[in-house]
Every structure is written in C-alpha cells, then in structure tokens.
Amino acid sequence: MIVTTTPSVEGRKITAYHGIVVGEAILGANVFRDIFAGITDIIGGRSGAYENSLMEARTTALRELEIRAGEIGGNAVVGVDLDYEVINNMLMVSASGTAVTLD
C-alpha cells in the first residue's frame, strides 16, 4: 500500500475517495522511566532508546493506518500527517490521512 504525505501519487490517478483514516500508538509512562534509566546512551545530545521508542510508535501508527484504509476499500493513503502529543505522562503518536483507490 502506498502511504504518502503528498495529496496525490505521481503517475497514478485517484479513482475513489474512501474517507479519513487514523492510526494511533500510545507509549505508557513506564517507557519514559525506561528511557531516562538508560540516559547514559545519550551521545551527542541524542538518546537512542528514546528514538527507538518513537520509531516503534510511528511504525505502529502507520501500520494501523494502512489496515484501516484497506478495511474501507483503499489501496493507498494520501495527505498523511504525523502528530506527537503528551497526554498524562504518555506519548501518543497519531497518523492520519485520506484512504483512496489508485488506478
């Protein structure tokens, strides 16, 4: 499935719009404790543990987005936006876009 931040896919025609789809992933408070416990892996101002947790959450949110798009008949998602929010000491990664059918 094609997932893109652009409103269209070059060389492909959108033949149907199926609606907005969203995928979320939430990292619990224990993730932050684990990250800060491993703060010693910070090199050059970067935390590998934190980056890995963000990557896992982003991957999960995008995978969920693809599944939901497929469930409503889409074979691609355009206009994808990623958002990161902190809610009650938890990190939420949200991916949203429009499920479409490409020719």
Buried (B, 14 or more C-beta within 10 A) or exposed (E): EBBBEEEBBEEBEBEEEBEBBBBBBBBEEEBBEBBEEEEEEEEEEEBEBBEEBBEBBBEBBBBBBBEBBBEEEBBBBBBBEBEEEEEEEBBBBBBBBBBBBBE
